[in-house]
Amino acid sequence: MISLLKQYKRSLFWFISGLVMAVIVSFGISHQQPATAQQAPIAQQAAISEFAASHQEPNFYQ
């Protein structure tokens, strides 16, 4: 019975120490800036290719 209690306490200790380490690590990395993608130039966004224009016709598949 004593060995079961020791095993329970050991498991509880590792669980709590894992939670504490997770909190410490999350505080350590919270000051980093998130990665963001660069915005594409306006000229590329405005251009419509021939393929896209042909698929905008009504009743294309009929």
Secondary structure, DSSP 8 states (H G I E B T S, - for coil): -HHHHHHHHHHHHHHHHHHHHHHHHHHHHTTS---------HHHHH---HHHHHTTSTTTT-
